Amino acid sequence: MSTKETKATSAAQSLKALLPQVKEQTEIIRATLADLRRQRAGLEAELSALLRVPMRKDDYLALVHAEVDAYADDFAKGVARKLEREQDPPEKRGESTHRFANGRLSLALSHRPENGYLFGCLVGSNDLKFDRWAFLFRDAMKDALSGAFALARWEWEGETVRPLPELRAEHDRLSAAIAELQRQERELIEQAAEIGVSVE
C-alpha cells in the first residue's frame, strides 16, 4: 500500500471514529433545542393569555386621559414654535419687511381684541380638531370623560383584577424570557451549522 493510500485510509478511519461523537452531539443539540422550544411555547401561551386579561376601569380611564394630555401637549409645542418663529427677521421667515409683525410694538398699538387675530394665528379659529380642543379644554375634557366612565357599568373590578403596572411588568418579564430562549435557539442552530449539521 502506498503512502498516499495509507494516509487516506487513516483519515477515513479517523472520520469514522468521529461519527459517533458527531451523532451524539447532534442528538444533544436537537434535544436541547426541542426543550427550549417547548419552554418558549409555554411562555408564549402565557403571554397570549395575559394580553386578554381585562383592565380595571380606572386604568382604562388613565389611558384615555393620557391621550388628551398628549394631544394638548403636542399642540402647545406647536404654539410655542410659532411664537419662536415670530422672533426671526422677516427675511428669514420669507416675508416682506413691510408685513405686519407679531410680537412687535406695532402689534400692541394696532391690536383690537374683538378681531381675534392673535388667537387665530396661534391656535387656529377654523376647523377645531381634537388636538385644539384638548389644548383649549384639557381639564374640562378629562373631567367629562371621568364622569362618563363613572356612569359605565364595569364588570372587571375587585381584587381579582390586577392593576395595569403589575400587568405591564408581567408582560415585560414574559417578553424578555421569550427573547432569551429565542437567542439560545439561534445559538444552538449556529453551533450545529459549524459542524455541518442541520437541526431544523
Backbone hydrogen bonds, N-H to C=O, Kabsch-Sander energy under -0.5 kcal/mol:
donor,donor_aa,acceptor,acceptor_aa,energy
6,T,2,S,-2.3
7,K,3,T,-2.2
8,A,4,K,-2.0
9,T,5,E,-2.4
10,S,6,T,-2.4
11,A,7,K,-2.5
12,A,8,A,-2.3
13,Q,9,T,-2.2
14,S,10,S,-2.4
15,L,11,A,-2.5
16,K,12,A,-2.4
17,A,13,Q,-2.1
18,L,14,S,-1.4
19,L,15,L,-1.3
22,V,18,L,-2.5
23,K,19,L,-3.0
24,E,20,P,-2.4
25,Q,21,Q,-2.7
26,T,22,V,-2.5
27,E,23,K,-2.3
28,I,24,E,-2.1
29,I,25,Q,-2.7
30,R,26,T,-2.7
31,A,27,E,-2.5
32,T,28,I,-2.7
33,L,29,I,-2.8
34,A,30,R,-2.3
35,D,31,A,-2.2
36,L,32,T,-2.5
37,R,33,L,-2.2
38,R,34,A,-2.0
39,Q,35,D,-2.4
40,R,36,L,-2.6
41,A,37,R,-2.5
42,G,38,R,-2.0
43,L,39,Q,-2.2
44,E,40,R,-2.8
45,A,41,A,-1.9
46,E,42,G,-1.9
47,L,43,L,-2.6
48,S,44,E,-2.4
49,A,45,A,-2.2
50,L,46,E,-2.4
51,L,47,L,-2.1
52,R,48,S,-0.5
52,R,49,A,-1.0
53,V,50,L,-1.8
60,Y,56,R,-2.1
61,L,57,K,-2.7
62,A,58,D,-1.9
63,L,59,D,-1.6
64,V,60,Y,-1.7
65,H,61,L,-2.8
66,A,62,A,-2.1
67,E,63,L,-1.5
68,V,64,V,-1.9
69,D,65,H,-2.5
70,A,66,A,-2.4
71,Y,67,E,-2.5
72,A,68,V,-2.6
73,D,69,D,-3.1
74,D,70,A,-2.3
75,F,71,Y,-2.2
76,A,72,A,-2.3
77,K,73,D,-1.9
78,G,74,D,-1.5
79,V,75,F,-2.1
80,A,76,A,-2.3
81,R,77,K,-2.3
82,K,78,G,-1.9
83,L,79,V,-2.2
84,E,80,A,-2.3
85,R,81,R,-2.2
86,E,82,K,-1.5
87,Q,83,L,-0.5
87,Q,84,E,-1.1
88,D,85,R,-1.6
92,K,89,P,-1.1
93,R,89,P,-1.5
94,G,90,P,-0.6
95,E,90,P,-3.1
99,R,96,S,-1.5
102,N,100,F,-0.5
104,R,101,A,-0.9
107,L,104,R,-1.1
108,A,104,R,-1.2
109,L,105,L,-2.2
110,S,106,S,-1.4
111,H,107,L,-0.8
115,N,112,R,-2.3
116,G,113,P,-1.3
120,G,116,G,-2.0
121,C,117,Y,-2.3
122,L,118,L,-2.7
123,V,119,F,-2.9
124,G,119,F,-1.3
129,K,127,D,-0.8
133,W,129,K,-2.4
134,A,130,F,-2.9
135,F,131,D,-2.0
136,L,132,R,-2.7
137,F,133,W,-3.0
138,R,134,A,-0.5
141,M,137,F,-2.9
142,K,138,R,-2.3
143,D,139,D,-2.5
144,A,140,A,-2.4
145,L,141,M,-2.4
146,S,142,K,-2.3
147,G,143,D,-2.1
148,A,144,A,-2.1
149,F,145,L,-2.6
150,A,146,S,-2.0
151,L,147,G,-1.2
152,A,148,A,-1.0
157,E,155,E,-1.7
161,V,158,G,-1.2
162,R,160,T,-0.7
166,E,163,P,-0.5
167,L,163,P,-1.9
168,R,164,L,-2.9
169,A,165,P,-2.1
170,E,166,E,-2.1
171,H,167,L,-2.4
172,D,168,R,-2.6
173,R,169,A,-2.2
174,L,170,E,-2.4
175,S,171,H,-2.6
176,A,172,D,-2.3
177,A,173,R,-2.2
178,I,174,L,-2.5
179,A,175,S,-2.3
180,E,176,A,-2.0
181,L,177,A,-2.1
182,Q,178,I,-2.3
183,R,179,A,-1.9
184,Q,180,E,-2.2
185,E,181,L,-2.3
186,R,182,Q,-2.3
187,E,183,R,-2.2
188,L,184,Q,-2.2
189,I,185,E,-2.3
190,E,186,R,-2.3
191,Q,187,E,-2.2
192,A,188,L,-2.4
193,A,189,I,-2.1
194,E,190,E,-1.7
195,I,191,Q,-0.8
195,I,192,A,-0.9
196,G,193,A,-1.6
197,V,192,A,-2.8
199,V,197,V,-0.5
